[in-house]
Amino acid sequence: QVQLAESGGGLVPPGGSLRLSCAASGIIFSRYDMGWYRQAPGKQRELVVVSSSGSIINYTDSVKGRFTISRDNAKHTVYLQMNSLKPEDTAVYYCNARNLQYHSDYWGQGTQVTVSS
């Protein structure tokens, strides 16, 4: 059974930092593209960043220079370091594991990030 378990969300003031973690089980982690998405109230889910199995990383423009994704294939975990947080970063953040060759697409349950003073 595939599980993606996110952790690390919370309430932080503007300018603060958080680190999200997503621990995966039930997949061959190194073969999956791992991504972070977010969904703010009343908005569609959007891509934040994806780290491909081939080590290619793509960030959405609004987080470039502030967010950093990293992955530890040995621990089957992907991280999202978020710095200089802004109120508009407030959303539920979801971890995603995708492998098009395997026709596989998995989601975590989400973790709330709230940026507010």
C-alpha positions, -999 to 999 in steps of 0.1 A, spaced: 0 0 0 14 34 -10 15 61 16 28 96 15 29 112 50 34 149 51 45 168 82 59 202 92 30 226 85 19 252 110 14 289 117 43 312 110 45 350 108 54 368 75 91 364 68 93 332 87 104 297 77 90 262 77 103 229 65 78 203 52 86 166 50 70 139 30 79 103 38 69 78 11 63 40 15 52 14 -9 69 28 -40 104 26 -55 111 62 -44 141 69 -67 120 62 -98 93 87 -90 91 124 -97 83 140 -63 65 172 -61 48 197 -38 15 213 -47 -7 237 -28 -43 247 -26 -55 280 -11 -91 285 -1 -113 291 -32 -85 284 -56 -73 254 -77 -45 232 -66 -12 245 -82 22 231 -86 49 246 -63 79 225 -73 88 191 -87 120 171 -84 122 145 -111 137 111 -107 164 124 -131 173 153 -107 156 180 -127 139 206 -105 112 231 -116 98 258 -93 68 279 -100 79 316 -104 63 328 -72 85 307 -49 118 309 -68 146 320 -45 125 314 -14 116 277 -15 140 247 -19 131 211 -26 154 183 -17 151 146 -16 168 118 3 164 86 -18 178 65 10 152 77 35 124 78 9 117 114 19 113 147 1 116 180 19 104 216 11 123 243 29 102 275 28 119 308 37 107 344 35 71 332 38 43 355 27 6 356 35 -1 345 -1 18 312 6 -11 302 30 -25 270 17 -28 233 22 4 217 9 3 183 -8 30 159 -16 28 140 -49 46 110 -63 43 104 -100 57 79 -125 41 81 -159 58 49 -171 40 31 -143 8 51 -148 11 59 -111 1 91 -93 -2 93 -56 -11 121 -31 -6 128 5 -33 140 28 -20 175 29 -6 198 56 -18 233 64 6 262 62 -7 295 75 14 327 72 -1 354 94 9 379 120 
